[in-house]
Amino acid sequence: MSELQDLAGRVVLVTGASRGLGYAAAKNAAARGAHIVAVARTVGGLEELDDEIQALGSSTTLVPLDLTDGDAIDRLGAAIFERWGQLDGLIGNAGLLGVLSPLPHIAPKEFANVFAVNVTANYRLLRSTDLLLRQSDAGRAVFISSGAAQSAKPYWGLYASSKAALDAMIKSYAGEMAITSVKANIFYPGQVRTAMRAKAMPGEDPATLPTPDEIAPKIVDLVSPSYVKTGMLIDVFKGERPL
């Protein structure tokens, strides 16, 4: 099998797959042979993704789903089990920036919503897919986080704390999986030309940033059976280190 088909015959779930890094990661994984379970709220974006993946000769299962609906995530896991009996890769990409604001000024509903998507949804995904990942000969889970988790700059407290919580959660889960074939890691993509980045940095020239298609292969590498490390933080600028 060539390196470019390292995911042939494998099933990879991607959240936030209708645009940005999730869209690009889904395309890259499909190009490498995977069947993509594409999850997002935006149906139009999912349909565009499906068209592109079909053009690559691969296939998708489109799942319009709000990740704050934990019961729907449970049903998704059950459906994957019924159809495939396992899950080979999980790319937890969906996330919210929230507001950039002094912490005391953040509305409780806004705070809760960011944690619901950035932290709780990923917990619910692991809860729903843990057995499926264990059923694979090389279950792989990677979650997209951010250097903001460590820099925690003023006004970034909401986003930063949610990503710090995600990092801690995956570090713990990776330790729990130490004697299994499941590997779980965190990826920091750095500055990428996405809608979230444009919202956070409205004065920035997007042409100076790498595109999602340039970063996506590095994410997909982490759900390949050949990637055997776990509990790692893979920073696109600083390399790898343990979480």
N, C-alpha and C positions, 0 to 999 in steps of 0.2 A: 504493500500500500504506500503510495506517495505521501509525503508530508502534507501536501495540500488536501488530501482526503483523509486526514487523521480522525475525522468525526463521522466517517461513513457508517451508516446503519445506527447511529446514536440519536437519542432524543434529548433536545436541549430546550429548556424553558427560559424565556427572556421576558422580564417585566419592563414596562416603559418602552415597549417595542415600536411605538408608532412614530417616533422621531428621535433625533439626536443620537447619542451613544447607543441606546438600546436598538434603534433601527439599524445602525451600522453594524453592531455586534451580531444581530440576527442574520443580516445578509452575509457577513463573513463566515459565520458558523454554517450557514446553508451552503455556501460555496465550498466549504470543506466537507460536505456530505451529510450534515445533520438534518433531521426533521425538526423543524422549529415549532414550539408551542409559544405563540406570540401573544403576550398579555398587555393590554393597554385600555384606557377609557375611550380613546378616539378611534371610532370605527373606520373613518376615511383613511387615516394613516396606516391602519392595519391592512386595509385592502390594497393600498399602494405597495406596502411591503410584500404582500402575497404575490402581486404581479411581478415584482422584481425577483422574488425567490423562484417563482415558476420559470422565469426567463433563464435562471441559472441552472435549471434542471432539477431543482430540489422541491420540497413541499413544506407546507405550513398547516398548523391548526390554529385558527384565529380565535382568541378568547377576549371579547370585550368585557372588561371586568374592572370594578372599582376596588382597589386594594384595601380600602378601609372596610370592606365587607368581608369579615372573617369567615362567615358561613360559606360565602361563594368560593373563597380560597380552599376551604375543606372539600367542597364539591369538586373543585378542579383536581385536587389530589386524588380523589376517588375515581374520577373519570380517566386520569392518566393510568391509574392502576388497572382499571378495567380494560383499557385499550392496549397498553404495553407491558404492564406488570413491573415497570421500573422507570427510573429517570436517570439519565447519564450526566446531565449538566444543568445547573441552575445559575443563571446570571441575574442577580438582584440589582437591577439598574434604576428602577423607578425611584424618584425622590422629589422633594419639594424644597425650594429655597426659603420660602416664608418671607417675612419682612426683615429688612435690615434696620434695626431700631434699638434704642436703649431698652434693656430688658424690662424695666418697670412699666414701659409704655406698650408692651405687647399685649394684645387682647388674649385672654385665656383660651378662647376658641381657636385663635390662630396658632397658639403654642401647642394645643392639643392636636390640631390637624397635622402639623409638621411631624410631630412624634408618631402620629398614627401611620403616616406613610413611610417615614424614614426608619422607624424602629419597629413598631408593632406589626406592620404588614410583613416585614422580613421575618419576624418571629413566627407569625402565622404561616408563612410559606415554609419555613423549616419544619414546623410542627406537622404540616400537611404532607411534606415530601420527604421527610427523614427516612421512612421505611423504603420509599421508592429509590432514594439515593443508595441505600444499603443493598438493595437488590441488584444494583448495577455492579459489574466487575470493577468499575473505576468511577464511582460517583464523584462528581466535582461540583462545588458551589463557590461562587465568587460574588462578592457584593461591592458595589461601587460606592466608595466613601470620598473623603476629601481631606486635604491637608489642613482645612479649617478646623478639623477635630483637635488638632494640636496647637495651631497658632491662636485660635480663639480670640480674634481681634475684637476691639470694641465695636459694638453694634451688630456683630455676627453671632451673638450668644445663642440665639435660637437654633440656627443651622448647625453651628459648631457643636453644641451640646448633643444634638440629635445624632450627628455623625460620630462623636466620641462614644455615645451609647452603642451605636451599631458596631464600632470597632471592638468594644469590650465584649459584646454579645458573641461575635464571631470568634474571638480569641477563646472564649470559654467553650463554645461548641466544637471548635477544632480540637481542643484538648479532650473533650468527651469522645471524639471520633478516632482518637489516636490508635486504637487497636483494630480499627475497621479499614476498609478500602476507601472510605469517604475522605476527601480532602476539602477543607474550607479555608478560604483566603479573602483578603481585602485588597482592593485595587484603588489607588489614587490616580486619576487620569490627568491631573494638572489642569492647566488652562486650555479649554477646548472651545471651538466655535459652535456653541449651542445657544438655544434660546435662554436657558437658565443663566449662562455666563453673561449674555447681553443684558439681562434684567439686573444682574448684580453689578455690572460694570458698563453702564450705558454710554460712557464717553470713550470706550476702548474701540480701536479699529479691529474688527473681526478678521480682516485679511492678514493680520499679524499672528493669528493663532492657528494651530493645526486643526484640521477638520476631523469630525468623528470617524470618517473612513480611515484616517491615518492612525488613529488610536485603537480602533476596534480589534485589529488582529492581536494586539497585546492582551486584551481582555479575554478573547476567545482561546488564546493559548492556555489559559488557566483552567479551562474545562476540557482540555485534551487529556486522554489517558496518560500521555507521556509526562505530564506535569505531576510530580509525586510529592511535592512539598506541601505542608499544611501549617496553619497558624501563622501565615506570612502576610506581611504588608508589602505589596508591590507598588512602588512609587515610580511613575513614569520618568521622573527626573532624577531620583536618588537611588534607584535600584531596589533590591529586596532586603528585608530584615524581619526578624520575628516580631509579631505583634506584641 
